[in-house]
Amino acid sequence: MSDTLVLHDPATYEQGFPHDRFRELRHSDPVSHHHHPAWERGYWAVVRHADVQHVSRDAETFQNAPHPFLAVGEDSDEAGVSGLLISLDAPEHHQLRKLINRGFTPRRVADLTERIQDRVRGLVDDLDGRTSCDLVTDLALWLPLHVIADLVGVPEPDREQVFEWTEVTFGFDPNVTPEQQLEAATLMYTYADAMCEERRDAPRDDLMSVLLQAEVDGERLDQMQIDLFFMLLQNAGSETTRNLITSGTLALLEHPAELERLRTDVSLLPVAIEELLRYVTPVMQFCRTARVDTEIGGMPISAGDRVVMMYPSANRDERVFTDPDRVDVTRTPNDHVAFGAGGPHFCLGASLARLESKLMFQAILERFEGLEVDGDPQAMPRVNSNLIDGFAHLPVKWQRLK
């Protein structure tokens, strides 16, 4: 079966993650080998929770370099990603992450709460007088983009342009050419350079100023490292939250009893968000490369082999989760791998994504009366990606906005 399941092809995920197929893999072929047109040795797919955790946490055996992305096809352009934080290994990754962590302290994230609440309120207020919208483009898309822009310090008048560059550089439109992506990335670098020049002369209370001033063991970030992080943050800081809000809302609407439990007791939201992260798993996979000969689940893996960790499959593993194909907003414990399965590359912005999602879900629960999907979710267009599982559009309607 593994030969017919083309994991690197975005078309495999056109109707969402194929959970039925992966249930079979977990049972009969948990470490399966797959061919790839650009990789002579193909790649291994790891689908069980324990094995995904093992690969993710054993940084001595499995490295991120040259990058952790599953190339789409033979002509995939993999240049320009080796310098990203997510592509680095120790000691470079450790040092760079220590510097960047200065901008994601609990205090700095907590200080954003009121600003995020205002942003959520504004987005919902903009729908006043309407009884329908696109949940993606009217709500879920804008919240994380604005929050990241607030965090970094992008001025309001510049945001539409920065968002446009982000969509071209990291978006999943198959019609965008590599030349267009390179041009957008170059413009983002130039913009980040200009922001840094302003903050060298007049530091502000934003992440860009923090990155310029941060120092660990006498080391500071160079300009290219800041540019790369600025570009990565615009995308990585929005995709998980955007798709959690969209697909998570759909999951609740498809589990009306669980939705009603949340409406009755919104204090369940923090636990419910962990369950929605498990259930929808916005990021589908990342790759590692074996440094040495090893094994996974008894299967021999050679040095240089690529290994793909399938997070949605791990999050539905029957060995870990009771009744895994059902949403349970009180599920505890919940050792999901939606932010990664542990190890040095655990999602840097996990706490921020949780805060944004909590405030947006609270607004959805409290302000939208009679909310429902406007059409068949199976017919709604999804993003064209083998990395992100989410909707490009999801029309919804309601009876009254409170």
C-alpha positions as MATLAB code, in Angstrom:
seq = 'MSDTLVLHDPATYEQGFPHDRFRELRHSDPVSHHHHPAWERGYWAVVRHADVQHVSRDAETFQNAPHPFLAVGEDSDEAGVSGLLISLDAPEHHQLRKLINRGFTPRRVADLTERIQDRVRGLVDDLDGRTSCDLVTDLALWLPLHVIADLVGVPEPDREQVFEWTEVTFGFDPNVTPEQQLEAATLMYTYADAMCEERRDAPRDDLMSVLLQAEVDGERLDQMQIDLFFMLLQNAGSETTRNLITSGTLALLEHPAELERLRTDVSLLPVAIEELLRYVTPVMQFCRTARVDTEIGGMPISAGDRVVMMYPSANRDERVFTDPDRVDVTRTPNDHVAFGAGGPHFCLGASLARLESKLMFQAILERFEGLEVDGDPQAMPRVNSNLIDGFAHLPVKWQRLK';
ca = [
       0.000    0.000    0.000;
       2.851    2.397    0.745;
       3.829    2.405   -2.938;
       0.414    3.815   -3.872;
       0.353    6.467   -1.154;
       2.428    9.345   -2.561;
       3.114   11.363    0.571;
       5.093   14.110   -1.157;
       2.290   14.895   -3.639;
      -0.069   17.686   -2.434;
      -2.869   15.972   -4.371;
      -2.820   13.212   -1.732;
      -4.259   15.733    0.737;
      -6.854   17.421   -1.506;
      -9.686   16.039    0.668;
      -7.761   16.402    3.905;
      -5.359   14.030    5.597;
      -6.143   10.401    4.589;
      -6.616    9.024    8.100;
      -8.060    5.689    6.925;
      -4.918    4.919    4.926;
      -2.650    5.841    7.803;
      -4.631    3.699   10.209;
      -3.680    0.768    7.975;
      -0.042    1.883    7.916;
       0.101    2.107   11.699;
      -1.198   -1.451   11.848;
       0.781   -3.158    9.082;
       3.670   -0.960    7.906;
       4.593    1.621   10.569;
       8.013    2.442    9.058;
       7.399    2.340    5.323;
       9.699    3.247    2.438;
       8.593    5.582   -0.365;
      10.141    6.586   -3.687;
      10.847   10.219   -4.542;
      11.758   11.648   -7.971;
      14.389   14.020   -6.566;
      15.863   11.813   -3.834;
      17.700    8.743   -5.111;
      17.223    6.841   -1.857;
      13.631    7.942   -1.365;
      12.433    8.400    2.218;
      10.966    6.559    5.182;
       7.557    7.477    6.648;
       7.128    7.066   10.408;
       3.467    6.950   11.473;
       3.254    5.701   15.079;
       3.333    8.088   18.030;
       6.261    6.449   19.834;
       8.409    6.332   16.689;
       7.648    9.959   15.797;
       8.689   10.993   19.305;
      11.849    8.907   19.057;
      12.976   10.519   15.782;
      12.056   14.016   16.940;
      13.854   13.818   20.273;
      17.035   11.973   19.250;
      18.972   14.894   17.770;
      22.233   12.959   18.049;
      20.982   10.392   15.535;
      18.631   12.464   13.365;
      19.510   15.937   12.084;
      17.463   18.676   10.418;
      20.145   19.644    7.898;
      20.065   20.182    4.996;
      16.429   21.129    5.770;
      13.324   19.490    7.251;
      11.000   19.861    4.253;
       9.539   17.070    2.113;
      10.246   18.160   -1.453;
       7.190   18.126   -3.687;
       8.752   16.741   -6.856;
      11.726   16.431   -9.144;
      11.874   20.145   -9.939;
      11.436   21.377   -6.370;
      13.661   24.345   -5.571;
      15.270   23.585   -2.207;
      17.778   26.420   -2.339;
      17.693   29.186    0.232;
      16.252   27.218    3.150;
      19.420   25.821    4.707;
      19.986   29.003    6.737;
      16.551   29.005    8.365;
      16.422   28.357   12.105;
      14.361   25.227   11.481;
      17.088   23.826    9.176;
      19.952   24.146   11.651;
      21.378   21.669   14.153;
      23.446   22.075   17.296;
      25.476   24.020   18.165;
      24.299   26.694   15.675;
      20.615   25.985   16.306;
      21.051   26.084   20.078;
      22.857   29.423   20.050;
      20.450   31.036   17.590;
      17.401   29.794   19.460;
      18.738   31.155   22.764;
      19.022   34.575   21.156;
      15.575   34.471   19.562;
      13.956   33.171   22.764;
      14.520   36.648   24.200;
      11.586   37.780   22.079;
       9.255   34.969   23.204;
       9.528   35.144   26.969;
       6.325   34.368   28.950;
       6.158   38.016   29.994;
       6.404   39.300   26.422;
       3.726   36.864   25.226;
       1.461   37.665   28.197;
       1.860   41.375   27.500;
       0.232   40.787   24.108;
      -3.026   39.496   25.637;
      -4.893   42.789   25.682;
      -3.691   43.691   22.198;
      -4.818   40.290   20.844;
      -8.205   40.667   22.552;
      -8.634   44.053   20.878;
      -7.661   42.572   17.512;
     -10.149   39.692   17.880;
     -12.882   42.107   18.930;
     -12.159   44.314   15.939;
     -12.235   41.436   13.463;
     -15.589   40.219   14.785;
     -17.012   43.750   14.996;
     -16.180   44.204   11.312;
     -18.773   41.484   10.598;
     -21.556   43.461   12.283;
     -24.639   43.547   10.062;
     -23.611   40.399    8.207;
     -24.816   36.819    8.618;
     -22.057   35.071    6.657;
     -18.341   35.265    5.941;
     -15.326   33.249    4.848;
     -13.899   31.933    8.098;
     -10.418   31.793    6.553;
     -10.072   35.152    4.819;
     -12.312   37.234    7.113;
     -11.157   35.949   10.522;
      -8.584   33.166   10.830;
      -6.100   34.568    8.320;
      -5.797   38.043    9.797;
      -5.433   37.422   13.508;
      -2.014   35.661   13.506;
      -0.652   37.885   10.739;
      -1.453   41.012   12.737;
      -0.182   39.488   15.987;
       3.170   38.641   14.404;
       3.334   42.110   12.876;
       2.599   43.599   16.322;
       5.283   41.423   17.886;
       7.957   42.219   15.290;
       7.012   45.873   14.945;
       5.728   46.155   11.368;
       3.796   49.458   11.076;
       0.095   49.196   10.182;
       0.462   50.957    6.780;
       3.113   48.415    5.667;
       1.285   45.249    6.672;
      -0.721   44.587    3.543;
       2.483   44.642    1.493;
       4.380   42.406    3.934;
       1.442   39.956    3.999;
       1.442   39.881    0.194;
       5.179   39.091    0.083;
       4.608   36.340    2.669;
       1.855   34.701    0.632;
       4.023   34.703   -2.502;
       7.159   33.470   -0.740;
       5.598   30.779    1.442;
       2.108   30.407   -0.011;
       0.841   27.257   -1.614;
      -0.350   28.634   -4.943;
       0.980   26.262   -7.647;
       0.818   29.133  -10.168;
       3.498   31.148   -8.366;
       6.860   30.672  -10.091;
      10.221   30.228   -8.319;
      11.267   33.577   -9.814;
       8.280   35.301   -8.209;
       9.061   33.641   -4.876;
      12.690   34.787   -5.055;
      11.662   38.352   -5.900;
       9.220   38.485   -2.964;
      11.827   37.034   -0.590;
      14.400   39.605   -1.732;
      11.945   42.427   -1.106;
      11.256   41.039    2.381;
      15.007   40.952    3.114;
      15.332   44.564    1.990;
      12.395   45.585    4.165;
      13.848   43.786    7.197;
      17.192   45.524    6.611;
      15.460   48.898    6.662;
      13.606   48.038    9.893;
      16.909   47.102   11.515;
      18.526   50.378   10.468;
      15.688   52.316   12.095;
      16.002   50.356   15.344;
      19.762   50.678   15.547;
      19.226   54.432   15.726;
      16.085   54.287   17.868;
      15.312   50.921   19.572;
      11.656   50.134   20.299;
       9.759   47.648   22.422;
       9.414   45.050   19.682;
      11.001   41.766   18.638;
      13.176   43.320   15.939;
      14.853   45.546   18.539;
      15.241   42.576   20.888;
      16.950   40.532   18.167;
      19.330   43.358   17.356;
      20.359   43.791   20.991;
      20.294   40.170   22.197;
      23.638   38.648   23.077;
      24.542   35.184   24.375;
      28.154   34.265   25.141;
      29.291   37.326   23.247;
      27.417   36.348   20.069;
      24.869   38.469   18.234;
      22.735   37.717   15.187;
      24.134   38.892   11.873;
      21.899   40.695    9.383;
      21.188   37.635    7.231;
      20.119   35.618   10.272;
      17.686   38.367   11.242;
      16.370   38.602    7.673;
      15.816   34.853    7.492;
      14.073   34.778   10.840;
      11.869   37.738    9.887;
      10.791   35.897    6.748;
      10.246   32.573    8.522;
       8.299   34.161   11.363;
       5.796   35.786    9.005;
       4.825   32.331    7.734;
       5.452   29.949   10.622;
       3.817   32.355   13.027;
       0.547   32.326   11.107;
      -0.057   28.934    9.492;
      -0.669   26.817   12.600;
      -2.992   29.351   14.234;
      -4.874   30.120   11.029;
      -5.620   26.492   10.300;
      -6.300   25.551   13.917;
      -8.999   28.240   14.100;
     -10.552   27.203   10.786;
     -10.387   23.411   11.009;
     -10.915   23.478   14.776;
     -14.178   25.410   14.374;
     -15.326   22.893   11.767;
     -14.418   20.023   14.115;
     -16.535   21.535   16.884;
     -19.479   22.076   14.524;
     -19.196   18.415   13.513;
     -19.213   17.401   17.200;
     -22.194   19.455   18.477;
     -22.239   17.839   21.931;
     -18.616   18.903   22.502;
     -19.384   22.367   21.162;
     -22.216   22.691   23.654;
     -19.931   21.581   26.512;
     -17.593   24.442   25.621;
     -20.386   26.990   25.312;
     -21.629   25.945   28.751;
     -18.168   26.086   30.335;
     -15.597   28.217   28.493;
     -13.065   27.429   31.248;
     -12.552   24.163   29.327;
     -10.993   26.091   26.438;
      -7.302   25.499   27.289;
      -7.866   21.728   27.429;
     -10.130   21.861   24.370;
      -7.486   23.689   22.324;
      -4.981   20.898   23.015;
      -7.590   18.430   21.779;
      -8.280   20.459   18.640;
      -4.550   20.685   17.982;
      -4.408   16.888   18.205;
      -7.494   16.342   16.100;
      -6.762   18.728   13.214;
      -2.902   18.778   13.357;
      -2.270   21.733   10.992;
       1.390   20.841   10.247;
       1.416   17.397    8.648;
       5.079   16.463    8.630;
       8.725   17.375    8.907;
      11.825   15.470    7.778;
      14.982   14.390    9.527;
      18.133   12.837    8.069;
      19.918    9.967    9.799;
      23.473   10.856   10.828;
      24.474    7.224   11.373;
      23.166    3.736   10.707;
      20.288    3.126   13.121;
      16.836    1.604   13.327;
      13.268    2.749   13.912;
      10.722    0.280   15.198;
      13.046   -2.573   14.286;
      13.500   -1.319   10.692;
      17.152   -0.658    9.672;
      17.822    2.952    8.609;
      21.080    3.863    6.869;
      23.146    6.990    7.440;
      21.917    9.643    5.023;
      18.383    8.265    4.785;
      15.563   10.788    5.077;
      12.809   10.108    7.589;
       9.416   11.826    7.494;
       7.457   12.147   10.744;
       3.709   12.059   10.006;
       2.188   14.101   12.838;
      -1.555   13.631   12.077;
      -1.062    9.873   12.093;
       0.802    9.974   15.412;
      -2.025   12.099   16.834;
      -4.580    9.407   15.945;
      -2.479    6.479   17.210;
      -4.789    4.024   18.983;
      -1.886    2.948   21.181;
      -1.895    6.374   22.850;
      -5.332    7.938   22.407;
      -8.659    6.334   23.304;
     -11.251    6.790   20.556;
      -8.787    8.958   18.586;
     -11.145    9.852   15.715;
     -13.520   11.703   18.045;
     -13.164   15.166   19.578;
     -13.214   15.138   23.383;
     -12.818   18.659   24.785;
     -11.950   17.242   28.220;
      -9.282   14.777   27.028;
      -6.451   14.507   29.552;
      -3.703   13.586   29.350;
      -3.158   14.659   25.763;
       0.385   14.036   24.581;
      -0.201   15.312   21.039;
       2.603   16.197   18.635;
       0.960   19.114   16.812;
       3.799   21.478   17.808;
       6.411   18.813   17.173;
       7.145   15.708   19.191;
       9.662   17.214   21.575;
      13.371   17.754   21.181;
      15.324   20.895   20.273;
      12.982   21.953   17.454;
       9.752   22.088   19.472;
       7.674   25.007   18.135;
       9.105   28.305   19.369;
       5.757   30.086   19.165;
       3.560   27.413   20.766;
       2.541   29.582   23.721;
       1.637   32.484   21.425;
      -0.428   30.221   19.140;
      -2.291   28.862   22.162;
      -3.090   32.369   23.408;
      -4.323   33.597   20.015;
      -6.469   30.493   19.531;
      -7.972   30.713   23.009;
      -9.105   34.300   22.506;
     -10.486   33.694   19.018;
     -12.354   30.508   20.000;
     -13.817   32.337   22.990;
     -15.179   35.001   20.640;
     -16.559   32.371   18.251;
     -18.303   30.583   21.116;
     -19.741   33.708   22.719;
     -20.632   35.992   19.832;
     -21.860   33.815   16.931;
     -25.381   32.498   17.435;
     -26.448   29.632   15.162;
     -23.041   29.249   13.520;
     -22.810   26.610   10.775;
     -20.811   25.804    7.656;
     -22.369   27.238    4.515;
     -22.081   24.224    2.223;
     -20.387   20.839    2.131;
     -16.950   20.945    3.830;
     -15.735   18.145    1.567;
     -16.281   20.445   -1.406;
     -14.371   23.376    0.080;
     -10.938   24.110   -1.464;
      -7.919   23.257    0.663;
      -4.382   24.618    0.521;
      -2.209   22.965   -2.103;
       0.469   21.559    0.205;
       2.145   18.449    1.554;
       3.154   20.407    4.681;
       0.070   22.317    5.856;
      -3.383   20.778    6.189;
      -6.040   23.462    6.018;
      -8.755   25.168    4.039;
      -8.169   27.889    1.474;
     -11.778   28.965    2.010;
     -14.501   27.911    4.453;
     -17.801   29.813    4.137;
     -19.857   29.974    7.345;
     -23.166   31.598    8.277;
     -24.963   32.487   11.495;
     -28.300   33.805   12.703;
     -27.163   36.656   14.899;
     -23.942   38.305   16.011;
     -23.914   39.196   19.706;
];
